[in-house]
């Protein structure tokens, strides 16, 4: 007998996701999907929405998730880890193969994975700075392993979550970078391993897709905000929210002029599922918001939407002779071809993220 899925704390967001994707889920009915990177920020939202759609629409679909630490995921997300339609496989994407999966799943291992989402990557700034070889190998070897596994398992639709980092530095006079921009990371820059690794991963996917083995789609992801975002990593908006939740002044490292845009995580899930499941989707899409703001403005938005409205402290004075760096996508292709939007205003996205975290405890 099918069990009832307990209601998620993100129920309203999940309703929003399914409202905008409900016509697409039939492609997963009775099918199995394999996901790498399924326990990170992207993965949590993908699994939350998969589980909700699977139960609400009685799809009978199965998700198998590769993770290096299944025990840790079970502690953090017992609701998802306990779902009868979600199975965890312990392993690293660089070691992914059919035997690794079948030995752990046994008789419950699917004979085919109709869909595959490859979202595993080494994203930490420390790894990019101190071990760029590891970052490159994760993209190169991991993507090749994922593609080989998917082809062996009869996968028809493969989605790679890439990054806007593949474009390298966005020109100052280019307000929004399109998919056709031919820039690239500076190979002499110390933090280029991540972007260059994603470029190689995209090349591998495009080569495999052109061979006719499977339909490979690419989501070039920019910046995001929402529940499950790490607040202690190198994401500026996450650090701002961390400071606000701690009751501290919001610290802006630098002069606050870099320009960014942030898509809410529930909207991100809609975009990723649409790119994967919509038969009309093909090739590469920028994924993100095109609403640009400086980091100083972003920090002020966080302050204004937090109950304590902490002050914003910018550590450096802007140089009027130095143009601001930009990291903002042109999303017109996804909007025109797939009808995708940024439905959640930035202020609401920040409030939802702040409200997701419990208030800090105070000792008496």
VEXDREN-2710 file (C-alpha; in Angstrom, 1 decimal):
% VEXDREN-2710
k/r/px/py/pz
1/UNK/0.0/0.0/0.0
2/UNK/1.3/3.5/-0.9
3/UNK/2.0/5.6/2.2
4/UNK/1.0/9.2/2.6
5/UNK/3.8/11.7/2.4
6/UNK/4.0/14.0/5.5
7/UNK/3.4/17.6/4.6
8/UNK/6.5/19.6/4.0
9/UNK/7.4/22.8/5.8
10/UNK/7.8/24.2/2.3
11/UNK/4.2/23.2/1.4
12/UNK/3.3/26.6/-0.1
13/UNK/6.4/26.6/-2.3
14/UNK/5.7/23.1/-3.4
15/UNK/2.2/24.0/-4.4
16/UNK/3.7/26.8/-6.4
17/UNK/6.2/24.4/-8.1
18/UNK/3.5/21.9/-9.0
19/UNK/1.1/24.6/-10.3
20/UNK/3.7/25.6/-12.9
21/UNK/4.9/22.0/-13.8
22/UNK/1.8/19.8/-13.4
23/UNK/1.5/19.2/-17.1
24/UNK/5.1/17.9/-17.3
25/UNK/5.2/15.1/-14.8
26/UNK/3.5/12.5/-17.0
27/UNK/6.9/11.9/-18.5
28/UNK/8.0/10.4/-15.2
29/UNK/5.0/8.1/-14.7
30/UNK/6.2/4.6/-13.9
31/UNK/9.8/5.7/-14.6
32/UNK/13.0/6.0/-12.7
33/UNK/15.3/9.0/-12.4
34/UNK/18.9/9.1/-11.2
35/UNK/20.2/12.2/-9.5
36/UNK/23.8/13.1/-8.5
37/UNK/24.2/16.1/-6.1
38/UNK/20.7/15.3/-4.8
39/UNK/21.5/16.2/-1.2
40/UNK/22.8/19.7/-1.8
41/UNK/20.9/23.0/-2.2
42/UNK/19.6/22.2/-5.7
43/UNK/19.1/18.6/-4.8
44/UNK/16.9/19.2/-1.8
45/UNK/14.5/21.3/-3.8
46/UNK/14.5/18.7/-6.6
47/UNK/13.7/15.9/-4.2
48/UNK/11.1/17.9/-2.3
49/UNK/9.2/18.7/-5.5
50/UNK/9.7/15.2/-7.0
51/UNK/8.3/13.6/-3.8
52/UNK/5.3/16.0/-3.8
53/UNK/4.5/15.4/-7.5
54/UNK/5.0/11.7/-7.2
55/UNK/2.5/11.3/-4.4
56/UNK/0.0/13.9/-5.5
57/UNK/-0.2/12.7/-9.0
58/UNK/0.3/9.0/-8.1
59/UNK/3.1/8.7/-10.7
60/UNK/4.7/5.6/-9.3
61/UNK/8.1/7.1/-10.2
62/UNK/11.3/6.2/-8.4
63/UNK/14.3/8.5/-7.6
64/UNK/17.8/7.1/-6.9
65/UNK/20.2/9.6/-5.4
66/UNK/23.9/9.2/-5.3
67/UNK/25.4/10.7/-2.1
68/UNK/28.8/10.5/-0.3
69/UNK/27.0/10.6/3.0
70/UNK/23.6/9.0/3.1
71/UNK/23.6/8.9/6.9
72/UNK/24.1/12.6/7.1
73/UNK/21.3/13.2/4.7
74/UNK/19.0/11.0/6.7
75/UNK/19.7/13.1/9.8
76/UNK/19.1/16.4/7.9
77/UNK/16.1/15.2/5.8
78/UNK/14.4/12.3/7.4
79/UNK/11.1/13.0/5.6
80/UNK/12.7/12.6/2.2
81/UNK/15.1/9.8/3.2
82/UNK/12.2/7.8/4.5
83/UNK/10.1/8.2/1.3
84/UNK/9.4/4.8/-0.2
85/UNK/10.1/6.2/-3.7
86/UNK/13.5/7.7/-2.9
87/UNK/16.5/5.5/-2.5
88/UNK/20.0/6.5/-1.5
89/UNK/23.2/5.1/-3.0
90/UNK/26.5/5.7/-1.2
91/UNK/29.3/6.7/-3.5
92/UNK/31.3/9.5/-5.3
93/UNK/30.3/10.5/-8.8
94/UNK/33.8/9.8/-10.0
95/UNK/33.3/6.2/-9.1
96/UNK/29.8/5.8/-10.5
97/UNK/29.1/2.6/-12.3
98/UNK/26.3/0.1/-12.7
99/UNK/27.8/-2.4/-10.2
100/UNK/28.0/0.3/-7.5
101/UNK/24.3/1.0/-7.8
102/UNK/23.1/-2.6/-8.3
103/UNK/25.1/-3.9/-5.4
104/UNK/23.4/-1.5/-3.0
105/UNK/19.9/-1.6/-4.4
106/UNK/19.8/-5.3/-5.2
107/UNK/16.5/-6.5/-6.6
108/UNK/14.9/-3.0/-6.3
109/UNK/17.4/-1.5/-8.8
110/UNK/15.6/-0.2/-11.8
111/UNK/16.3/-1.8/-15.2
112/UNK/16.4/1.6/-16.8
113/UNK/16.7/5.3/-15.8
114/UNK/14.6/7.3/-18.3
115/UNK/15.9/10.6/-16.8
116/UNK/19.2/11.7/-15.2
117/UNK/20.0/14.9/-13.4
118/UNK/23.8/15.5/-13.0
119/UNK/24.1/18.2/-10.3
120/UNK/27.1/17.0/-8.4
121/UNK/30.1/19.3/-8.4
122/UNK/32.8/20.7/-6.2
123/UNK/31.6/24.3/-5.5
124/UNK/33.4/25.4/-2.4
125/UNK/35.7/28.4/-2.7
126/UNK/38.3/26.7/-0.6
127/UNK/38.5/23.7/-3.0
128/UNK/38.6/26.0/-6.0
129/UNK/41.4/28.0/-4.4
130/UNK/43.5/25.3/-2.8
131/UNK/42.8/22.2/-4.8
132/UNK/41.7/23.2/-8.4
133/UNK/42.8/19.8/-9.7
134/UNK/40.1/18.2/-7.6
135/UNK/37.5/20.7/-8.9
136/UNK/38.5/19.9/-12.5
137/UNK/38.5/16.2/-12.0
138/UNK/35.1/16.2/-10.4
139/UNK/33.7/17.9/-13.5
140/UNK/35.6/15.9/-16.0
141/UNK/35.7/12.4/-14.6
142/UNK/32.3/12.8/-12.8
143/UNK/30.5/14.0/-15.9
144/UNK/32.0/11.3/-18.0
145/UNK/31.0/8.6/-15.4
146/UNK/27.5/10.1/-15.3
147/UNK/27.1/10.0/-19.1
148/UNK/28.5/6.5/-19.4
149/UNK/26.2/5.3/-16.6
150/UNK/23.2/7.0/-18.1
151/UNK/23.9/5.6/-21.6
152/UNK/24.3/2.1/-20.1
153/UNK/21.0/2.5/-18.3
154/UNK/19.0/3.6/-21.3
155/UNK/18.6/7.2/-20.3
156/UNK/16.7/9.3/-22.8
157/UNK/16.9/12.7/-21.2
158/UNK/20.0/14.0/-19.3
159/UNK/20.2/17.4/-17.6
160/UNK/23.5/18.9/-16.6
161/UNK/23.4/21.8/-14.1
162/UNK/26.2/24.0/-15.3
163/UNK/27.1/27.5/-14.3
164/UNK/27.3/31.1/-15.5
165/UNK/30.9/30.8/-14.5
166/UNK/31.6/29.3/-18.0
167/UNK/31.4/32.8/-19.4
168/UNK/34.3/34.1/-17.4
169/UNK/34.2/37.8/-16.5
170/UNK/31.1/39.5/-17.8
171/UNK/32.1/42.6/-19.8
172/UNK/31.2/45.9/-18.0
173/UNK/29.2/47.1/-21.0
174/UNK/27.1/43.9/-21.2
175/UNK/24.2/44.2/-18.9
176/UNK/22.9/40.7/-19.3
177/UNK/25.0/37.8/-20.7
178/UNK/23.2/35.6/-23.3
179/UNK/23.9/31.9/-24.1
180/UNK/25.6/33.0/-27.3
181/UNK/28.3/35.0/-25.5
182/UNK/31.7/33.4/-26.3
183/UNK/33.7/34.5/-23.3
184/UNK/35.6/32.0/-21.1
185/UNK/37.3/31.9/-17.7
186/UNK/40.8/33.3/-17.5
187/UNK/43.0/30.2/-17.2
188/UNK/45.6/32.3/-15.3
189/UNK/43.1/33.4/-12.6
190/UNK/43.3/31.3/-9.4
191/UNK/39.6/30.6/-9.2
192/UNK/38.9/29.6/-12.7
193/UNK/38.9/25.8/-12.2
194/UNK/35.2/25.6/-11.4
195/UNK/34.1/27.6/-14.6
196/UNK/36.6/25.7/-16.8
197/UNK/35.4/22.4/-15.3
198/UNK/31.8/23.2/-16.2
199/UNK/32.9/24.1/-19.7
200/UNK/34.5/20.7/-20.1
201/UNK/31.3/19.1/-18.7
202/UNK/29.2/20.9/-21.2
203/UNK/31.4/19.8/-24.0
204/UNK/31.1/16.2/-22.9
205/UNK/27.4/16.5/-22.8
206/UNK/27.1/18.1/-26.2
207/UNK/29.4/15.5/-27.8
208/UNK/27.3/12.7/-26.3
209/UNK/24.0/14.4/-27.4
210/UNK/25.3/14.9/-31.0
211/UNK/26.2/11.3/-31.2
212/UNK/22.5/10.5/-30.8
213/UNK/23.0/8.5/-27.6
214/UNK/20.6/10.6/-25.5
215/UNK/19.1/14.1/-25.3
216/UNK/21.5/16.2/-23.2
217/UNK/20.2/19.5/-21.9
218/UNK/22.2/22.1/-20.1
219/UNK/21.1/24.6/-17.4
220/UNK/23.6/27.4/-16.9
221/UNK/22.8/28.4/-13.3
222/UNK/23.6/31.8/-11.8
223/UNK/22.7/32.9/-8.3
224/UNK/19.9/31.8/-6.0
225/UNK/18.3/32.4/-2.6
226/UNK/15.9/30.3/-0.6
227/UNK/15.6/27.7/2.2
228/UNK/18.4/25.2/2.3
229/UNK/20.9/27.7/1.0
230/UNK/24.2/27.4/2.9
231/UNK/24.6/30.5/5.1
232/UNK/28.2/29.8/5.9
233/UNK/29.6/29.4/2.4
234/UNK/30.9/31.9/-0.1
235/UNK/27.4/33.1/-1.2
236/UNK/27.1/36.8/-0.5
237/UNK/23.3/36.8/0.1
238/UNK/23.6/33.8/2.4
239/UNK/26.2/35.6/4.5
240/UNK/23.9/38.6/4.7
241/UNK/21.0/36.5/5.9
242/UNK/23.3/34.7/8.4
243/UNK/24.3/38.1/9.9
244/UNK/20.7/39.3/10.1
245/UNK/19.5/36.1/11.8
246/UNK/22.4/36.4/14.3
247/UNK/21.3/39.9/15.2
248/UNK/24.6/41.4/13.9
249/UNK/25.3/44.2/11.4
250/UNK/25.2/42.9/7.9
251/UNK/28.8/42.9/6.7
252/UNK/29.5/43.6/3.0
253/UNK/33.1/42.6/2.2
254/UNK/34.4/44.9/-0.5
255/UNK/32.8/48.1/-1.8
256/UNK/29.3/46.8/-2.4
257/UNK/29.3/47.6/-6.1
258/UNK/29.3/44.2/-7.8
259/UNK/26.0/43.6/-9.5
260/UNK/24.1/40.3/-9.0
261/UNK/20.7/38.8/-9.5
262/UNK/18.9/36.1/-7.4
263/UNK/16.2/33.6/-8.4
264/UNK/14.1/32.1/-5.7
265/UNK/14.7/28.4/-5.1
266/UNK/11.1/27.3/-5.8
267/UNK/11.3/29.1/-9.1
268/UNK/14.7/27.4/-9.8
269/UNK/13.0/24.0/-9.3
270/UNK/10.3/25.0/-11.8
271/UNK/13.0/25.9/-14.3
272/UNK/15.1/22.8/-13.9
273/UNK/12.1/20.4/-14.1
274/UNK/10.8/22.2/-17.1
275/UNK/14.1/22.1/-19.0
276/UNK/14.4/18.3/-18.2
277/UNK/10.8/17.2/-18.8
278/UNK/9.5/19.6/-21.5
279/UNK/10.0/17.9/-24.9
280/UNK/10.3/21.4/-26.5
281/UNK/13.4/22.1/-24.4
282/UNK/16.7/21.6/-26.1
283/UNK/20.3/22.7/-25.8
284/UNK/21.5/25.3/-23.3
285/UNK/19.5/27.7/-21.1
286/UNK/20.6/30.4/-18.7
287/UNK/18.8/29.9/-15.4
288/UNK/18.4/32.8/-13.0
289/UNK/16.9/36.2/-12.5
290/UNK/17.5/39.1/-14.8
291/UNK/16.7/41.7/-12.0
292/UNK/20.0/43.2/-11.3
293/UNK/21.1/44.9/-8.0
294/UNK/24.4/45.8/-6.4
295/UNK/25.5/43.8/-3.4
296/UNK/25.0/47.0/-1.2
297/UNK/21.4/47.1/-2.4
298/UNK/21.0/43.3/-1.7
299/UNK/22.3/43.8/1.8
300/UNK/19.8/46.6/2.4
301/UNK/17.0/44.4/1.1
302/UNK/17.9/41.7/3.7
303/UNK/18.0/44.3/6.4
304/UNK/14.6/45.8/5.5
305/UNK/13.0/42.4/5.4
306/UNK/14.4/41.2/8.7
307/UNK/12.4/42.1/11.9
308/UNK/15.4/43.7/13.6
309/UNK/16.5/45.7/10.4
310/UNK/20.2/45.5/11.3
311/UNK/22.6/48.2/9.9
312/UNK/24.6/47.5/6.8
313/UNK/28.4/47.9/7.0
314/UNK/30.4/48.2/3.7
315/UNK/34.0/47.6/4.4
316/UNK/35.5/49.5/1.4
317/UNK/34.8/52.8/-0.4
318/UNK/33.9/52.4/-4.1
319/UNK/36.4/53.6/-6.6
320/UNK/34.6/55.8/-9.1
321/UNK/37.2/54.9/-11.8
322/UNK/36.6/51.2/-11.4
323/UNK/33.5/49.8/-13.2
324/UNK/31.3/47.4/-11.2
325/UNK/31.6/43.7/-11.9
326/UNK/28.4/42.0/-13.2
327/UNK/27.0/38.5/-13.0
328/UNK/23.6/38.7/-14.5
329/UNK/22.0/36.4/-17.1
330/UNK/19.9/37.1/-20.2
331/UNK/17.1/34.7/-19.7
332/UNK/15.0/35.6/-22.8
333/UNK/15.5/32.2/-24.4
334/UNK/14.0/30.3/-21.5
335/UNK/11.2/32.9/-21.2
336/UNK/10.3/32.9/-24.9
337/UNK/10.7/29.2/-25.6
338/UNK/9.5/27.6/-22.3
339/UNK/7.4/30.4/-20.7
340/UNK/9.6/30.5/-17.6
341/UNK/9.6/33.5/-15.3
342/UNK/11.0/34.8/-12.1
343/UNK/7.6/34.6/-10.2
344/UNK/8.9/35.4/-6.7
345/UNK/10.0/39.0/-6.1
346/UNK/13.4/39.3/-4.5
347/UNK/11.9/40.9/-1.3
348/UNK/9.6/37.9/-0.9
349/UNK/12.4/35.5/-1.6
350/UNK/14.5/37.0/1.1
351/UNK/11.6/37.0/3.6
352/UNK/10.8/33.4/2.9
353/UNK/14.5/32.4/3.5
354/UNK/14.6/34.4/6.7
355/UNK/11.4/32.8/8.0
356/UNK/12.6/29.3/7.1
357/UNK/15.2/29.5/9.8
358/UNK/14.2/29.3/13.5
359/UNK/14.7/32.5/15.5
360/UNK/18.0/32.5/17.6
361/UNK/17.6/31.3/21.1
362/UNK/18.4/33.6/24.0
363/UNK/19.7/32.5/27.3
364/UNK/18.1/33.9/30.5
END
